[in-house]
Amino acid sequence: WLVAVLLMLCCGASAQTTEYPFDSGNAFLRLCSTVEKEQRTPIETQHAMGCIFYIAGFVNGVEFGNTTTRVETKQPTLPMPFCRPENVENAQLVKVVLKYIRENPEDANRDTMFVAMWAFQKAFLCPSK
């Protein structure tokens, strides 16, 4: 019984210390700053790739959701929340979010999805018609 209790305590403590880029702007900043480094350790490379994949999925999800909503509601003029330039690379998108967090530390405790949306809305304004 003692071994089982110790294992549960050990595993529970390690699960609480695991951090992910989507947790908050603070977590994103800690983990994703590795994207800006020229040389990375293997764990830093894992963090960088996780951040790039998270942001790529986030942006694709926003764009897909907007397109789907526009088609389903038959509203061809539904505004996009941001307009990503053509050929922008996913690592650059991560850097845009990092820049926003550094310039707006008061938002760093918020969920990363909100912080990323605000960053892209600020960086990638849609042209007015």
Buried (B, 14 or more C-beta within 10 A) or exposed (E): EEEEEEEEEEEEEEEEEEBBBBBBBBBBBBBBBBBEEEEBEEEBBEBBBBBBEBBBEBBEEBBEEBEEEBEEEEEEEEEBBBBBEEEEEBBBBBBBBBEBBEEBEEBBEBBBEEBBBBBBBBBBEEEEE
